[in-house]
């Protein structure tokens, strides 16, 4: 156990030390404000305060972990070897930065509570983030800082053996609609035919009729491929099905249709299944509760995981709604149009509510890349290069790589050419030395 001497205990301090030490480095941590207890401890120990006690391992503390509520925190980013950091505390500290305060700022999403410009869907965008502005979005800085902390501690306590964690992959597949043409109902099908005729999309019209008449397979029905790929993968895929009502934003299938229910049950026999929360349910807990009950009825089990439509998060309200309904895991933390680490980490973390100053039971699984963001890179070679770079960044800290694809990503449309190959690179990445 690592014993930390601190002049003052706080919920923030407890939260971030346990994340860095226990969740990332696998070491239990305890705290004391008693100097005698600290001196008597003959194992791994450090002080975290304004002043060093003697010549122990010491990190000078920034004020943020002892504050309550929000303040206009000044972020001055500095280069630090191969990475970047902020909250510089000087050379008298065993590390030049207060990595715990910096990590708390990143994981709590402190900056998302502050005034910022939202996009047309009401989302916090990558370009508003410090990570994007300062050029460290594509690094899991929190994990890098944790490993730097481990390295510094190891020098002072060479006999201590840290446990090793392993690189892991959690492939996510979003299902906004399982089919392109099937099960849409008469009104939507006729509407689609009219639009195809009006826009002279003859090829689309041909495929629509061929699918509806049973002559061709629906292009977005890629579940046979997904299940076959799951059968030979050591990682469990996680599929999020939309079952919310049809709206301006969500155009899925009626969840009361037997064929759709059968599909969800069939997929759940092989993969993990979660709820894709509809756009309207993000801000309406009553609608969210209705969707949760519906998918639990289909799966005949308690809902464990969800992600929000359009990757929209309103902090802290979105997460409070999940906690209120006892949803345990969220997979929304990421950017739709940018590859990188929104919370600066590739380690799942507990959501900290800054308004209530409390660690919650909700585990946030941040995704690093969405298929849409890869479309910004024109050639398949460029896509592979970017994908491999992000995989290597996660591997360096033995983190959890979470890619986000859609069921339609695996269809034969020219737009998605090569994406099956990219998916295979991800699945096979853990087998490489």
URSULMO-V170209 format. One record per residue. SS is DSSP state (2 for helix, 1 for strand, 0 for the rest). PHI is phi in radians with two decimals (* if undefined). OMEGA is omega in whole degrees, 0 to 359 (NA if undefined). Layout:
{{SS/PHI/OMEGA} {SS/PHI/OMEGA}}
//
This chain:
{{0/*/174} {1/-1.59/177} {1/-1.71/182} {1/-1.94/172} {1/-1.51/176} {1/-2.46/181} {0/-1.27/183} {0/-2.72/176} {0/-1.55/179} {0/-2.66/178} {2/-1.04/180} {2/-1.13/180} {2/-1.05/180} {2/-1.04/182} {2/-1.07/188} {2/-1.33/177} {2/-1.14/179} {2/-1.20/177} {2/-1.19/182} {2/-1.09/187} {2/-1.34/186} {2/-1.59/184} {2/-1.26/181} {2/-1.58/187} {0/-1.69/176} {0/1.30/181} {0/-2.01/177} {0/-1.20/183} {1/-2.34/176} {1/-2.31/184} {1/-2.24/174} {1/-2.56/174} {0/-1.92/181} {0/-1.76/182} {2/-1.08/181} {2/-1.07/180} {2/-1.13/180} {2/-1.14/181} {2/-1.12/183} {2/-1.25/182} {0/-1.24/184} {0/-1.78/178} {0/-1.83/179} {0/-1.12/180} {1/-2.71/179} {1/-2.75/174} {1/-1.96/179} {1/-2.31/186} {1/-2.81/179} {0/-1.38/182} {0/-2.22/176} {0/-1.30/180} {0/-1.32/181} {0/-2.62/176} {0/-2.09/179} {0/-1.29/173} {0/-1.14/191} {1/-2.43/171} {1/-2.11/180} {1/-1.22/187} {0/-1.53/169} {0/-1.47/185} {2/-1.34/192} {2/-1.04/182} {2/-1.33/180} {2/-1.94/179} {0/-1.61/171} {0/-2.24/181} {0/1.31/185} {0/-1.87/174} {0/-2.44/181} {0/-1.38/184} {0/-1.33/180} {0/-1.52/181} {0/-1.94/175} {0/-1.96/185} {0/-1.51/179} {1/-2.14/174} {1/-1.27/181} {1/-2.48/185} {0/0.95/185} {0/-1.53/184} {1/-2.29/177} {1/-2.35/179} {1/-2.71/177} {0/-2.47/190} {0/1.11/178} {1/-1.18/183} {0/-2.13/174} {0/1.68/186} {0/-1.42/180} {0/-1.26/176} {0/-1.37/179} {0/-1.12/173} {0/-2.28/186} {0/-1.24/181} {1/-2.21/171} {0/-1.44/185} {2/-1.17/181} {2/-1.24/177} {2/-1.18/179} {2/-1.11/179} {2/-1.14/178} {2/-1.10/179} {2/-1.01/182} {2/-1.26/186} {2/-1.24/180} {0/-1.29/186} {0/1.01/181} {2/-0.83/185} {2/-1.20/180} {2/-1.36/174} {2/-1.48/183} {0/-1.41/179} {0/-1.01/179} {0/-2.72/180} {0/-1.54/179} {1/-1.66/177} {0/-1.49/186} {0/-1.13/178} {0/-1.70/180} {0/1.43/183} {0/-1.78/169} {1/-1.30/184} {0/-1.77/180} {2/-1.00/184} {2/-1.16/177} {2/-1.49/187} {0/-1.50/176} {2/-1.10/182} {2/-1.05/179} {2/-1.22/183} {2/-1.11/184} {2/-1.73/172} {0/1.41/176} {0/-2.18/181} {0/-1.08/185} {0/-1.61/175} {0/-2.09/173} {0/-1.38/191} {2/-1.03/181} {2/-1.06/180} {2/-1.25/177} {2/-1.09/178} {2/-1.08/180} {2/-1.06/180} {2/-1.25/174} {2/-1.18/177} {2/-1.10/178} {2/-1.03/181} {2/-1.08/180} {2/-1.17/178} {2/-1.12/182} {2/-1.08/179} {2/-1.15/181} {2/-1.43/180} {0/-2.23/186} {0/-1.10/182} {0/-1.42/183} {0/-1.37/179} {0/-1.82/177} {0/-1.44/175} {0/-1.20/180} {0/-1.85/174} {0/-1.76/184} {0/-1.97/173} {0/-1.04/185} {1/-2.39/179} {1/-2.20/174} {0/-2.13/181} {0/-1.30/179} {1/-1.88/174} {1/-2.21/181} {1/-1.50/180} {1/-2.19/178} {0/-1.17/173} {0/-2.72/184} {0/-1.28/184} {0/-2.32/177} {0/-1.50/185} {0/-2.11/187} {0/-1.28/173} {0/0.99/181} {0/-1.53/182} {2/1.49/185} {2/-1.09/184} {2/-1.07/181} {2/-1.22/179} {2/-1.15/178} {2/-1.13/177} {2/-1.09/178} {2/-1.15/178} {2/-1.11/180} {2/-1.07/179} {2/-1.11/178} {2/-1.07/180} {2/-1.18/183} {2/-1.10/182} {0/-1.66/178} {0/0.96/178} {0/-1.59/187} {2/-1.13/180} {2/-1.08/179} {2/-1.10/180} {2/-1.10/179} {2/-1.05/181} {2/-1.12/180} {2/-1.03/181} {2/-1.18/180} {2/-1.08/179} {2/-1.26/182} {2/-1.12/179} {0/-1.55/175} {0/1.52/181} {0/-1.49/180} {0/-2.30/179} {0/-1.41/178} {0/-1.09/186} {0/-1.05/182} {0/-1.54/176} {0/-1.44/183} {0/-1.86/188} {2/-1.26/175} {2/-1.14/177} {2/-1.08/182} {2/-1.06/181} {2/-1.15/178} {2/-1.10/179} {2/-1.23/178} {2/-1.11/184} {2/-1.06/182} {0/-1.91/179} {0/-1.91/177} {0/-1.46/179} {0/-1.75/178} {0/-1.36/174} {0/-1.31/178} {1/-2.18/182} {1/-1.83/179} {1/-1.89/181} {1/-1.75/176} {1/-1.51/177} {0/-2.23/179} {0/-1.29/181} {0/-1.20/177} {0/-1.09/180} {0/-2.64/178} {0/-1.02/186} {0/-1.66/185} {0/-1.98/183} {0/-2.22/182} {0/-1.54/181} {0/-1.76/176} {0/-1.01/184} {0/-1.22/178} {0/-1.50/180} {0/-1.29/186} {2/-1.03/181} {2/-1.16/178} {2/-1.23/177} {2/-1.05/179} {2/-1.09/179} {2/-1.09/181} {2/-1.05/179} {2/-1.09/180} {2/-1.11/179} {2/-1.09/181} {2/-1.14/176} {0/-1.22/184} {0/-2.05/185} {0/-2.08/170} {1/-1.38/181} {1/-2.24/177} {1/-2.24/181} {1/-1.76/169} {1/-1.55/185} {1/-1.24/182} {0/-1.15/183} {0/-1.03/181} {2/-1.24/182} {2/-1.37/182} {2/-1.04/183} {2/-1.91/181} {0/-2.30/185} {2/-1.11/179} {2/-1.14/178} {2/-1.17/179} {2/-1.05/180} {2/-1.07/179} {2/-1.09/180} {2/-1.17/179} {2/-1.10/180} {2/-1.07/182} {2/-1.10/183} {2/-1.25/175} {2/-1.16/176} {2/-1.15/180} {2/-1.18/185} {2/-1.45/183} {0/1.00/177} {0/-2.74/179} {0/-1.23/178} {0/-1.25/181} {0/-1.84/189} {1/-2.20/176} {1/-2.58/168} {1/-2.54/188} {1/-1.57/176} {2/-1.01/180} {2/1.09/182} {2/0.91/181} {0/-1.57/177} {0/-2.22/171} {0/-1.99/183} {0/-1.51/3} {0/-1.67/190} {2/-1.04/181} {2/-0.99/182} {2/-1.30/177} {2/-1.09/178} {2/-1.11/179} {2/-1.11/181} {2/-1.10/180} {2/-1.03/181} {0/-1.68/175} {0/1.06/170} {0/-1.43/192} {0/-1.63/186} {1/-2.31/176} {1/-2.12/181} {0/-2.20/183} {0/-1.73/189} {0/-1.24/179} {0/3.08/180} {0/-2.02/181} {0/-1.22/188} {0/-1.89/180} {0/-2.35/175} {0/-1.54/178} {0/2.64/189} {0/-2.00/185} {0/-1.02/179} {0/-1.75/178} {0/1.28/186} {0/-2.52/172} {0/-2.08/174} {0/-2.09/177} {0/-0.96/184} {1/-2.41/177} {1/-1.38/178} {1/-1.27/177} {1/-1.82/181} {1/-1.50/184} {0/-1.20/180} {0/-1.28/181} {0/-1.63/182} {0/0.91/182} {1/-2.55/172} {1/-1.37/182} {1/-1.79/179} {1/-1.43/182} {1/-1.30/178} {1/-1.65/179} {1/-1.68/177} {0/-1.84/184} {0/-1.36/176} {0/-1.59/186} {0/-1.87/182} {1/-2.59/174} {1/-1.96/181} {2/-0.95/180} {2/-1.05/180} {2/-1.19/179} {2/-1.23/180} {0/-1.14/178} {0/-1.17/178} {0/-1.72/192} {0/-1.19/185} {0/-1.51/178} {2/-1.10/179} {2/-1.09/178} {2/-1.15/179} {2/-1.08/179} {2/-1.09/181} {2/-1.06/180} {2/-1.11/179} {2/-1.07/180} {2/-1.13/179} {2/-1.12/181} {2/-1.26/177} {2/-1.10/180} {2/-1.12/178} {2/-1.08/179} {2/-1.29/181} {2/-1.08/182} {0/-1.04/180} {0/-1.97/179} {0/0.88/184} {0/-1.58/180} {1/-1.92/180} {1/-1.58/181} {0/-2.16/175} {1/-1.60/181} {1/-2.14/177} {1/-2.02/175} {1/-2.13/178} {2/-1.06/181} {2/-1.28/178} {2/-1.06/185} {2/-1.72/177} {0/-1.42/186} {0/-1.65/178} {0/-1.08/183} {2/-1.04/180} {2/-1.04/185} {2/-1.83/180} {0/-1.07/178} {0/1.59/184} {2/-1.28/174} {2/-1.13/178} {2/-1.14/177} {2/-1.10/179} {2/-1.12/178} {2/-1.14/177} {2/-1.03/180} {2/-1.12/183} {2/-1.09/182} {2/-1.48/187} {2/-1.09/181} {2/-1.38/180} {2/-1.52/182} {0/-1.40/181} {0/-1.21/NA}}
//
